[in-house]
Amino acid sequence: MARRERLLDRATSDAVRRVAAGRIVEATVALERLKDRRDREALHDFRVAVRRLRSLLRAYRRWLGRTAATKVRRRLRDLGSATNAGRDAEVQLAWLEAQRSALARGERTGLNWLMRNLRATRRESYTGARRHMREDFARVSDMIEKRLAELDETGPPFRETFALLLRQHSAELEARLTAIRGPEDEENAHEARISAKRLRYLLEPVRTDAAGVRPLVAHLKDLQDLLGSLHDMHVLETGLLVALEAIATSKAHHLRSLALAGDPAAVHREHRRDERLGLVALAARARTERDRLFASLTRRWLHDGGRDFFREAAEVAETVGREPGVPVERERKFLLRRLPDAVRAAEVQEIDQGWLPGERLRERLRRTRDGDGEHFYRTVKLGTGLERIELEEETTAHLFAALWEHTEGCRVTKRRYRIPDGAAIWEIDEFRDRELVLAEIELPRADTEVRIPDWLEPLVVREVTGEPAYLNLTLASNPGLPKPRRARRPGGRARRGAMARSP
């Protein structure tokens, strides 16, 4: 019997195409199950399939071009978030019902009031989402499938891409967990939960292909459940606070009306059925549960609790990658006369970069802003020319702000346009602090041939790969623009339609 070809042995675009096709099938099957109102898990399974598909496109967007464009991912996000309120209400209803036996009779009035409101929220959320869900998903899934079919199957092996992303996602999760300041830190705990989901979804497609992945997925499932329960308590506490404020206002108006009507018996009855008693009791129980969950998170994951997990993740990345070791950046760079017209339809990213002081080692700080929000990175690059070692990890806004002031006098600001060209992605950098436009393309291997597309070739002055004057660090240190040589048509390796080999 022939050995099954592993996903890790395929090209990146082919592997991602196969995984995406499976996610689309999962979501489509779940949508069909929604016709059966007795199937209580269909909506949940649809939401999970859509989240997995979106996470896949986000992770591999660098290799997928317009298949994973911001607009596509935003449509998937909207499909998933359409039922968020209903899902939150459903989780809260289950937790509240479990508290009933522990509440006093007078406190159950508030419990029943809250559960009636949550049932109404769940019903409205699910009914509204079901109305357009099938049509909306059909449109976006058709778009994804057509664009995936157009991808060139050349490019880096999936194992190399996966190993690189595993390192990056692990570093991001570790940073998110480190940023959590306490049980009340809802924002950072939520960000850690999202990072845990993304890492789990990254690992799941290869859990049968690579040793050591299954235990990582199991640990992440436990972490995701723990952070999910903590998130549910944060949402519930906020909801209880809002409900208490609403009831207090409504109760005051109602009592005033009864008092003005001269009905003391009604006023007395109204005082006896005060929903606030139950809500206050529930808030106390939610706070106790929140603190219990955070204590468990601290013991199992925070500080040194997650050390073994991240060590094992690093070992898996090292084993899976065909060329174990640190990530290598391979890119070629070209000086342009001006911005190409093609940038009008391109994804745009605003970038601020600054370098910390150092003699032999210069660490770069980077802030990016695009359709996915604002992100912060710390990077060290070693070497010069076509191939350079690149070590990068995502960091927090707080740490970035603390370090950024030390980059004064060594910064660049630029706008980056990403333009797909077959399996490749051209990055056009328009510097905002000087008159300079550069084009870059990253290569899977040093000997990869580069074809300059027709829309770019007329604007190329020359290739500047490896020229010190055009390194970002050099530009940041020198406010003056390097004077380009006399404009000429690029010849040799960079002529129109020619295949340019790396030197």
C-alpha positions in Angstrom: 0.0 0.0 0.0 1.4 3.4 -1.0 2.3 5.7 1.8 -0.1 8.7 2.3 1.6 11.9 1.3 1.8 14.1 4.4 0.5 17.6 4.4 3.9 18.8 5.6 5.5 17.5 2.5 3.4 19.6 0.1 3.9 23.1 -1.1 2.5 25.8 1.2 -0.3 26.9 -1.2 -1.4 23.3 -1.9 -1.5 22.4 1.8 -3.4 25.5 2.8 -5.8 24.9 -0.1 -6.6 21.4 1.1 -7.1 22.5 4.7 -9.3 25.5 3.7 -11.4 23.1 1.5 -12.0 20.9 4.6 -13.0 23.9 6.7 -15.5 25.1 4.1 -17.0 21.6 3.9 -17.3 21.5 7.8 -19.1 24.9 7.8 -21.4 23.9 4.9 -22.4 20.6 6.6 -23.2 22.5 9.8 -25.3 25.0 7.9 -27.4 22.1 6.5 -27.8 20.8 10.0 -29.3 24.1 11.1 -32.5 23.2 9.3 -33.1 20.7 12.1 -34.1 22.9 15.1 -33.5 20.0 17.4 -29.8 20.0 16.5 -28.4 22.1 19.3 -24.8 21.8 18.2 -25.2 22.8 14.6 -24.7 26.5 15.2 -21.8 26.0 17.4 -20.1 23.7 14.9 -20.7 26.3 12.1 -19.1 29.1 14.3 -16.1 26.9 15.0 -15.6 26.0 11.3 -15.8 29.7 10.3 -13.3 30.7 13.0 -10.9 28.0 11.9 -11.1 29.1 8.3 -10.6 32.7 9.1 -7.6 31.8 11.4 -6.1 29.8 8.6 -6.3 32.6 6.1 -4.9 35.1 8.6 -2.0 32.9 9.5 -1.0 32.2 5.9 -2.0 35.5 4.4 1.6 36.3 3.5 1.6 33.3 1.1 -2.0 33.5 -0.1 -2.2 37.0 -1.5 -5.7 38.2 -2.3 -7.2 34.9 -1.2 -6.7 36.1 2.4 -7.3 39.8 1.8 -8.6 41.9 4.7 -12.0 42.1 3.1 -12.4 38.3 2.9 -11.3 37.8 6.5 -13.6 40.7 7.6 -16.6 38.9 6.0 -15.8 35.7 7.9 -15.4 37.7 11.1 -18.8 39.2 10.6 -20.3 35.8 10.1 -18.9 34.5 13.3 -19.6 37.6 15.4 -23.3 37.8 14.3 -24.1 35.2 16.9 -21.8 36.3 19.7 -24.5 37.8 21.8 -26.6 34.7 21.5 -23.7 32.5 22.4 -22.8 34.6 25.4 -26.4 34.4 26.5 -26.5 30.7 26.1 -23.4 30.1 28.2 -24.7 32.5 30.9 -28.1 30.8 31.1 -26.4 27.4 31.7 -24.2 28.9 34.5 -27.1 30.8 36.1 -29.4 27.7 36.2 -26.7 25.9 38.0 -26.7 28.6 40.7 -30.5 28.3 41.4 -30.3 25.8 44.2 -27.8 27.9 46.1 -29.9 31.1 46.1 -32.5 32.0 48.7 -36.1 32.2 47.7 -36.1 36.0 47.6 -33.0 36.0 45.5 -34.5 33.8 42.8 -36.7 36.7 41.6 -33.6 38.5 40.2 -32.4 35.2 38.8 -35.6 34.6 36.9 -35.7 38.2 35.7 -32.2 37.9 34.3 -32.8 34.6 32.6 -35.9 35.9 30.9 -33.9 38.7 29.4 -31.1 36.4 28.4 -33.5 34.0 26.6 -34.9 36.9 24.7 -31.3 38.0 23.7 -30.4 34.5 22.6 -33.6 34.2 20.5 -33.1 37.6 18.8 -29.5 36.9 18.1 -29.9 33.5 16.6 -33.0 34.4 14.6 -31.4 37.4 13.1 -28.2 35.5 12.2 -30.0 32.5 10.7 -31.9 34.8 8.3 -28.7 35.7 6.3 -26.1 33.2 7.3 -26.5 30.7 4.5 -26.4 33.3 1.7 -23.5 35.3 3.3 -21.4 32.2 3.7 -22.1 30.9 0.2 -20.8 34.2 -1.2 -17.6 34.3 0.8 -16.8 30.6 0.4 -17.2 30.8 -3.3 -14.8 33.7 -3.5 -12.2 31.9 -1.3 -12.5 28.7 -3.4 -12.0 30.5 -6.7 -9.0 32.4 -5.4 -7.4 29.3 -3.9 -7.8 27.5 -7.3 -5.8 30.3 -8.9 -2.8 29.9 -6.6 0.5 28.7 -8.0 1.6 25.5 -6.3 5.2 26.6 -6.3 6.7 28.2 -3.3 8.2 27.1 0.1 7.5 23.6 1.5 4.6 23.6 4.0 6.8 22.2 6.7 9.1 25.3 6.6 6.2 27.7 6.6 4.4 25.8 9.4 7.6 25.7 11.6 8.1 29.4 11.1 4.4 30.2 12.1 4.6 27.8 15.0 7.5 29.8 16.5 5.8 33.1 15.9 2.4 32.0 17.3 4.0 30.4 20.4 5.9 33.6 21.1 2.8 35.7 20.7 0.8 33.4 23.2 3.7 33.5 25.7 3.8 37.4 25.5 0.0 37.6 25.9 0.0 35.4 28.9 2.8 37.4 30.5 0.9 40.6 30.0 -2.1 39.4 32.2 -1.9 41.6 35.3 -4.6 40.0 37.5 -8.1 38.5 37.6 -9.7 41.8 36.7 -7.5 42.2 33.5 -10.2 41.3 31.0 -8.5 42.8 28.0 -5.2 40.9 28.2 -6.9 37.7 29.2 -9.2 37.9 26.2 -6.1 38.6 23.9 -4.4 35.5 25.4 -7.5 33.5 24.7 -7.5 34.6 21.0 -3.8 33.7 20.7 -4.4 30.3 22.2 -7.2 29.6 19.7 -5.0 30.7 16.8 -2.1 28.5 17.9 -4.5 25.5 18.3 -6.1 26.0 14.9 -2.6 26.3 13.4 -1.6 22.9 14.9 -4.7 20.9 14.3 -4.2 20.2 10.6 -0.9 18.5 11.2 -1.6 16.6 14.4 -1.5 13.2 12.6 1.6 14.2 10.6 4.1 15.4 13.2 5.1 13.8 16.5 4.4 15.9 19.5 1.6 17.9 18.1 -1.3 16.0 19.7 -0.2 16.8 23.2 0.2 20.5 22.3 -3.3 20.6 20.9 -4.7 18.9 24.1 -2.9 21.4 26.3 -4.2 24.3 24.2 -7.7 23.0 24.4 -7.5 23.0 28.3 -6.0 26.6 28.2 -8.7 27.8 25.8 -11.5 26.3 28.0 -9.9 27.9 31.1 -9.6 31.4 29.4 -13.0 31.0 27.8 -14.6 30.4 31.2 -12.7 33.4 32.6 -14.0 35.5 29.7 -17.5 34.3 30.4 -17.3 35.5 34.0 -16.0 38.9 32.8 -18.9 39.2 30.4 -21.4 38.1 33.1 -20.0 40.5 35.7 -20.4 43.4 33.2 -23.9 42.3 32.3 -24.9 42.1 36.0 -23.6 45.6 36.6 -25.6 46.9 33.7 -28.7 45.0 34.8 -28.4 46.4 38.4 -28.2 49.9 37.1 -31.2 49.4 34.8 -33.3 47.8 37.5 -32.4 50.5 40.0 -33.6 53.2 37.6 -36.8 51.4 36.7 -37.5 50.5 40.3 -37.2 54.1 41.4 -39.6 55.3 38.7 -42.1 52.6 39.5 -42.0 53.2 43.3 -42.5 56.9 42.7 -45.6 56.2 40.5 -47.1 53.9 43.2 -46.4 56.3 46.0 -48.0 59.2 44.0 -51.0 56.9 43.3 -51.5 56.5 47.1 -51.2 52.7 47.1 -49.0 51.7 50.1 -49.9 48.0 49.8 -48.5 48.0 46.2 -45.4 49.8 47.4 -44.9 47.1 50.1 -45.3 44.3 47.6 -42.9 45.9 45.2 -40.3 46.1 47.9 -40.7 42.4 48.7 -40.0 41.4 45.1 -36.8 43.3 44.6 -34.8 41.7 41.7 -31.6 43.4 42.9 -31.2 41.0 45.8 -30.7 38.1 43.4 -28.4 40.1 41.0 -26.2 41.1 43.9 -25.9 37.5 45.1 -25.1 36.3 41.6 -22.5 39.0 41.2 -20.8 37.8 44.4 -20.8 34.2 43.1 -19.5 35.2 39.7 -16.6 37.1 41.4 -15.8 34.0 43.4 -15.8 31.8 40.3 -13.7 34.4 38.4 -11.0 34.4 41.1 -11.0 30.6 41.2 -10.5 30.4 37.5 -7.7 32.9 37.6 -5.9 31.0 40.4 -6.0 27.9 38.3 -4.7 29.9 35.3 -1.8 31.3 37.4 -0.9 27.9 38.8 -1.0 26.1 35.4 0.2 28.7 32.9 1.4 32.0 34.2 4.9 32.8 35.4 6.8 29.4 34.9 3.6 27.3 34.7 3.7 27.2 30.8 7.4 26.7 30.5 7.2 23.0 29.5 4.5 23.7 26.9 6.5 26.4 25.2 9.7 24.2 25.3 7.8 21.4 23.7 6.4 23.7 21.0 9.9 24.9 20.2 11.1 21.3 19.9 8.2 20.5 17.5 9.0 23.5 15.3 12.7 22.5 15.3 11.8 18.9 14.3 9.2 19.8 11.7 11.2 22.4 9.9 13.3 21.0 7.1 16.1 23.4 7.9 16.1 23.5 11.7 17.3 26.6 13.4 16.5 30.3 13.3 14.3 31.7 10.6 16.1 33.1 7.5 14.9 36.1 5.6 15.7 36.0 1.8 14.6 39.0 -0.1 15.6 41.2 -3.1 15.2 44.9 -3.1 14.7 47.4 -6.0 14.8 51.2 -6.2 11.8 52.7 -7.9 11.2 56.0 -9.6 7.7 56.4 -8.1 4.8 54.5 -6.7 3.2 52.0 -9.2 -0.4 52.6 -10.2 -1.1 49.0 -8.9 -1.0 50.3 -5.3 -4.4 51.8 -5.6 -6.0 48.4 -5.2 -3.5 47.0 -2.7 -3.7 46.3 1.0 -2.1 49.1 2.9 -0.1 49.0 6.1 1.3 51.9 8.1 4.7 51.2 9.6 6.9 53.0 12.2 10.3 51.5 12.8 13.0 52.5 15.3 16.3 51.0 16.4 17.6 50.8 19.9 21.2 51.9 20.6 23.9 49.3 20.3 27.4 48.7 19.0 27.4 45.2 17.4 23.7 44.3 17.8 20.8 46.7 16.9 17.3 45.7 18.0 14.4 47.1 15.8 11.0 48.1 17.2 8.1 48.1 14.7 4.5 49.3 15.0 2.1 48.3 12.2 -1.5 49.5 11.6 -3.8 47.9 9.1 -7.2 46.2 8.8 -6.2 43.8 11.6 -5.6 46.6 14.0 -2.3 47.8 15.7 0.5 45.4 16.4 4.0 45.7 17.9 7.2 43.7 17.2 10.8 43.4 18.4 13.2 42.2 15.7 16.9 41.4 15.4 18.5 40.9 11.9 22.0 39.4 11.5 24.0 39.4 8.2 23.9 41.4 5.0 22.9 40.7 1.4 20.3 38.3 0.0 20.1 36.0 3.1 19.9 37.3 6.6 19.0 35.7 9.9 15.8 37.3 11.3 14.5 36.8 14.8 11.1 38.5 15.5 8.4 38.3 18.1 5.3 40.2 18.8 5.3 42.3 21.9 2.9 44.5 23.9 1.9 48.1 23.4 3.1 48.9 26.9 6.6 47.5 26.3 6.8 49.1 22.9 6.0 52.5 24.4 8.6 52.1 27.1 11.3 51.3 24.6 10.3 53.6 21.7 11.6 56.7 23.3 15.1 55.2 23.2 15.0 55.1 19.4 14.9 58.9 19.0 17.1 59.9 16.1 17.0 56.5 14.4 13.6 56.0 12.9 11.8 55.6 9.6 8.1 55.9 8.8 6.7 54.3 5.7 3.5 53.0 4.0 3.6 49.5 2.7 1.5 48.2 -0.2 1.2 44.4 -0.7 0.6 43.4 -4.3 0.1 39.7 -5.2 1.8 38.4 -8.3 1.1 34.8 -8.8 2.5 32.9 -5.8 4.7 35.9 -4.9 3.9 39.0 -3.0 5.6 42.3 -3.9 5.9 44.8 -1.0 6.1 48.4 -2.1 7.4 50.7 0.6 6.6 54.4 0.3 8.8 56.3 2.8 6.9 59.1 4.6 9.9 60.9 5.9 11.8 61.2 2.6 11.3 60.9 -1.1 12.0 57.2 -1.6 10.1 54.2 -2.9 11.5 50.6 -2.7 10.1 47.3 -3.9 10.9 44.1 -2.1 10.1 40.4 -2.7 10.8 37.6 -0.2 12.1 34.3 -1.6 11.7 30.8 -0.3 15.2 29.9 -1.4 18.3 31.8 -2.3 18.4 30.5 -5.9 14.7 31.3 -6.6 14.2 33.0 -9.9 12.5 36.4 -9.7 10.3 37.8 -12.5 9.7 41.5 -12.4 6.0 42.0 -13.5 5.0 44.3 -16.3 3.3 46.7 -14.0 6.5 47.2 -12.0 9.4 46.9 -14.6 9.1 50.4 -16.2 9.6 52.0 -12.7 12.7 50.1 -11.6 15.8 52.2 -11.5 18.0 49.3 -10.4 18.4 46.4 -7.9 19.8 47.6 -4.6 19.9 44.2 -2.7 22.7 44.4 -0.2 23.6 48.0 -0.8 24.2 49.5 2.7 22.7 52.9 1.7 19.3 51.3 1.3 19.1 49.3 4.5 16.4 50.6 6.7 18.8 51.0 9.6 21.1 53.2 7.4 18.1 55.3 6.3 16.9 55.7 9.9 20.4 56.9 10.9 20.7 59.3 8.0 17.9 61.8 7.4 19.3 62.6 3.9 18.2 60.6 0.9 20.8 58.4 -0.8 21.4 59.9 -4.2 20.3 57.4 -6.9 22.4 56.8 -9.9 21.2 58.1 -13.2 17.9 56.4 -14.1 18.3 53.6 -16.6 16.3 50.7 -17.8 17.2 47.7 -15.7 19.1 45.2 -17.8 20.5 41.7 -17.4 18.7 40.0 -14.6 16.0 42.6 -14.3 14.7 43.2 -17.8 11.1 42.9 -18.8 9.8 39.4 -18.9 13.2 37.9 -18.0 13.9 35.5 -15.2 16.3 37.2 -12.8 18.5 34.8 -10.9 20.0 35.6 -7.5 23.6 36.6 -7.7 
